[in-house]
Amino acid sequence: MTYLALIYVFLKVGLLGFGGGMAIISLIQGEVLSRGWLTQTEFVDIVAISQVTPGPVGMNCATYVGYAVGGVWGALLASVAIVIPSLVIMLTICYVYEAIRNHFQQNRTFQITMRVIRILVVLLVAHAAYTLMTPASFIDYTSWIIFAVVFVLMLLPLFKNAKRSTLNAKRSMLNATLSNPILLILLSGLAGWLLYA
Amino acid sequence: MILQLFWTYIKIGTFTIGGGYAMLPLIEQEVVDKHHWLDGEEYANMIALAQAAPGLIAVNSAIFIGHRLAGWKGVLACVLGAVLPSIIIILLIAMFFRDIKDNPTIEAIFKGVRPAVVALIAATVIRLATKI
């Protein structure tokens, strides 16, 4: 029964997971917490480990949650299930793309659809962040200091690049996402070790 | 060809930490600069489509490239390459972490990490909102 539930949950996450890593993690969070599969703390730890290990964050998180809920088989089923909707939809898109290859990015319907999706993703991730702001992760005022520092550091690239061209900004945003979250998690781990051990 | 696709995505899956967006530069380097599988404009289209479709961006891009270059077998090779490193590494870590989770030092480290993770998610909200 657990296996069936895992397959169902990760098919659903794969199907509704628009917007990449964090959006997918938000979806997994909703399912896992509402079903009581993991505590909030266990889930946050899994997200941290997913961030600092190689591979797509969403896949790492899916594999790990699958393992935590249903052992090795659970991990494999969750990993396969999250990919299946992508296979179906992306292959369909590939066939359509061959037909309408030119200028689809300028297509009005495509642009509007993408914008609606982006707005929904922001709301989804905002809800996930709000849900996680509880005493389980924030044990004292030091926790809030760590939160504030990481939050501000993550947003710094936005201000730095405000005046540069879009292309440049995109590229440095990319570089920023490359190193910052991993470095910040490792540093906050170091802080935790120094402060709480 | 199939092996080369598989190997390329194994590399992409193993050497990028942080997921989807962190993978894009490496994917571009392998797919456009090194192997010339796609030109610049097609690459940009592929990324737009991989982001538009639900699911993991890395996996979606793997499906697109595999399909374009070698049909069904290519899709299998690329997707397996993209996800196998994750699955293997996470399984090993999950088994190991279960045994050390209650260690006081590990617990102290994670006390520091937890608010940072919440901050990463909260900052993602702002970052995504500026790109609407």
Interface residues (C-beta under 8 A of the other chain):
Chain A: G14 L15 L16 G17 F18 G19 G20 G21 M22 I24 I25 S26 T41 V44 D45 V47 A48 I49 S50 Q51 V52 T53 P54 G55 P56 V57 G58 M59 N60 T63 Y64 Y67 A68 V72 A75 L76 S79 I82 V83 P85 S86 L87 I89 M90 L91 I93 C94 Y97 R101 F104 Q105 F110 T113 M114 R115 I117 R118 I119 V121 V122 V125 A126 A128 A129 L132 M133 A136 S137 F138 I139 S143 W144 I146 F147 A148 V149 V150 F151 M154 L155 L158 M173 L174 N175 T177 L178 P181 I182 L184 I185 L187 S188 G189 L190 A191 G192 W193 L195 Y196 A197
Chain B: G13 T14 F15 T16 I17 G18 G19 G20 Y21 A22 M23 L24 P25 A44 N45 A48 L49 A50 Q51 A52 A53 P54 G55 L56 I57 A58 V59 N60 I63 F64 H67 R68 V75 V79 A82 V83 P85 S86 I87 I89 I90 L91 I93 A94 M95 F97 P104 T105 E107 A108 I109 F110 K111 G112 V113 R114 P115 A116 V117 V118 A119 L120 I121 A122 A123 T124 V125 I126 R127 L128 A129 T130 K131 I132
